[in-house]
Each structure stands twice: as structure tokens, then as C-alpha cells.
Amino acid sequence: MVYGNLINGEWVETGETFNNLNPSDTNDIIGVYSKAGEAEVKAAIAAAREALKTWQYSTPQQRFDVLDNAGTEILNRKAELGALLSREEGKTLAEGIGEVTRAGHIFKYFAGEALRAHGEVLDSVRPGVKVEITREPVGVVGLICPWNFPIAIPAWKMAPAIAFGNTVVCKPAELTPGCAWELADILNRAGLPKGVLNVVFARGSVAGPLLIDGTDAISFTGSVPTGTRVRDQAVAKGKRIQAEMGGKNPVIVLDDADLNVAVNSILNSAFFSSGHRCTASSRIIVTEGIADQFVAELAKAAKAIKVGDSRADGVQMGPIASQEQLDIARDAVAKAREDGAEILSGGEDLTFGTPGYYYAPTLIDKTTPDMRINKDEVFGPVASVIRVKDLEEAIKVANDTEFGLSAGIITTSLKSAETFKRRSEAGMVMVNLPTAGVDYHVPFGGRKASSYGSREQGAYAKEFYTIVKTAYTSA
Ligand code: UN1
């Protein structure tokens, strides 16, 4: 069977295919997918444009029902979909099931959001005149999704788009088409009229320009270079754009930190999911008093992480998702070595009897803020330690980056935590928690080069997926 592209409610095949490979064992072909070209992307945009004519006036009940049905099916199938996710992306089975659960909850949340009141009514400054502020759909939205959250990210873009009456053309990541296909199938059977959701497995270089041209808004999550290009092209054409890009997320560990909290939260956000999170902790900024003890404990814990086939029992970290990402991790570690840093754990490939992209959780010590390892995003299981004198220096180093997505502090001092929350230049700040692993009902997004446009998720999603109308009535 070849998995097709969803265009106008039909599964469309093109003759050209690509394979979905398991990064734990590249001999394992998970599925064969039909590659969309220019004609299919254009057809998908046309179908979405046509469907918008009626879907924009659909009732909240219709939208609720579709999203609620989809959420229910996703939650019912979480073990099966979680296994698919783990097999195609490489995160562990538990992480895969967790992500599918999150996707199910996102659909349930936005089902409710379709019913909630989003407008306002005011008296005009003129007598007898009423002002209504309503929110209308933006139109056809283009969703460009990354491979690292193959179900949650498409979910948190599709669900609000549909909840607010938009129609959609989604371009999933080429590396992880499996979950995107399942999501398309689930929504297609959940009661969506044809053309409201279209999913095309096209190359970014093909789909990107067509989506920017043909849609009314683009929601992008991915790398900084691609996101910046998409943003600039969209802005030049006057299109609404939101882009979630990279991070070089700092976490500060102060002398008064609870050592267990520090080790466990950094273990989680630096190494779990193989570091494939834009919210991953990558710069660990530690004050001198606790540095030696903390670094020794963290290195011990990093070495003890059980790496292996993503779906095997007891595995805590799966492979890296692709050869390209593996090369980026190797290269970043090589540069750190060249720059004089010290590798405390990992820094090498691992083998487990299958051809997979296995790399050891890598902790690098004796780094300085200006080293390349502290500037460039690795997007792999690699974190570096920067030692500092005090909170003041820690905050300065934490903010000394072009990025500003997530930032954390581990401390038992209320005063230090409050100071950090106020002065951090990140969009999301975490106290005594991992920098990754965010809730679905609150805004997600960063500052500086990490993000552009309005926030995703929670009630803030409506800022992107609706457009405001101000209506005056004199009766
Ligand atoms: C999380 O930390 O749970 O691509 C979510 C990413 C982010 C999502 C992170 N947009 O990694």
C-alpha cells in the first residue's frame, strides 16, 4: 500500500514515492508515501479555498463535533499511534504515547474553544451606537510542520485552525509522514467536509513558496534558517506569519539548588527525546559553590541513561532521528573538543546490532559562553556546562544569545527565582522544572531569533487563527 496525500477529501497518489524509515533500524521500512509535487500542492490550496466558502460559516457545534471526535479517536488509539511515532521519530515508546496523548488533549481543548465566547460588545462614545468586536477566520492557512513532534505540532496547528473556521493545507515533515497521515485520516473520518483539511507530502522547497503565495497565513515550526526565509517571503507578500524556530536554552543551577531536582530536570530536558526539542536545555550555567558536585552527579546520571531501540523495554533514550542530525551532533562535539572543552560523558556513536543513528548522551564541561558549542543549536543529546560566579553573571550569560525560547533556574531561593523570571529574555521561564515539556492550554513561544509573530496554543492561538472585525450599529 502507498499512503496518499489528502486533497479535497480524496487520497491522491502521484507515482513518485518515498520511504518512511525507522531511525532505530534503517532496514525497517515503516511505510511508502506518495510524494506531492507542484500540481498537488496547488490542488490542495484550491480545495481549501473552495471549502472555505462554507466552512467559515459552519456552526460552533459542527467544529466541536469534528475536533472532539478526533480527540477521542486519538486517545483511544494512543498505544498504537504512540508506537508508530516512536518507530518513525525515534523517541521512546513512553514519550511517543505521551505525545499522542497530548495531541488528543489538544483536540479536546480546541473543541471547547470553538464553543467559547471570543468577541466583545461595547457602547460607542456616540449615543445610541453599539460596537461589536468579532473574530472571523483568517482564511486558508498553510501549516509547515517539523519532524520532532510528528503528531503534537500538526495537532496544535490544525486544531485551532479548524476550531476558528479556517481551512488548511498542511505540509508535514518528510522524515515523519506516518503520524501526519494518521491524523489526516482521523480528521477526514471525524466529520470534516471535504477540502477543509488537506495534507500534502511535498518537499519544503516545492510547498513553501506555493503556500506563501496561495494561502492567507502561514504557521511554521522548524529551523532558524528555513523559518527566517519563510518569514521574510511571507512578510514581503503581506501574509500573516508565525514562526517557531530554534533555541539555545539556558538553565541556571545556583548553589542553593536541590541537587536531585537539578540533575533530574536537566537530564530530562537535555537528553530525553534525544534532545530533539527546541525547548531542550543546552547551556547549563552553574555557580561555583555547587559546580563540581553537580557536574559529577549529572555526568554520572548521563552515563547511566539506557540508550537503545526506541521501542525496547527500559530504554530511556532512542536514536537520533536522522543521519543529518547525527552529523550535526558529531560536528558540534568535535568543535567543542577543538575549542578546548572537556567531554565528561558520551561524545561518541553507540551500536546496538541494528543500523540506527545511535549517539551517547553527551555532557561537555569547561566551556565558555563564546565557544561554538554555546552559540549554535545542536538539536541533539548534547549539553555544555558554563561555570559562573553568581546569579548576576548567570543571568548575563543566560541572556547572551541570539535566541530566547525557554530558560530555567534551579534554586530554593524565592528571591533568586523572582529576579530570574523578571530578567530572563526568554518567552518561557521555568523554576525548578525542565525547560522542555510544556502544557497545551497556555501560550507557547519565544523572543529574539527563536520566534516571530503571535503565540501558539491555549487561548492565545486565536490571535493567529482569527482576524478581528469591528462592527458599528445604530438602532
Ligand atoms: C515541548 O518542549 O514539550 O519543536 C514542546 C519543538 C517545540 C515544541 C516543544 N516547538 O521542540
Residues whose N, C-alpha, C, O or C-beta is under 5 A from the ligand:
A	BS01	UN1	E244 H276 R277 C278 T279 A436 G437 V438
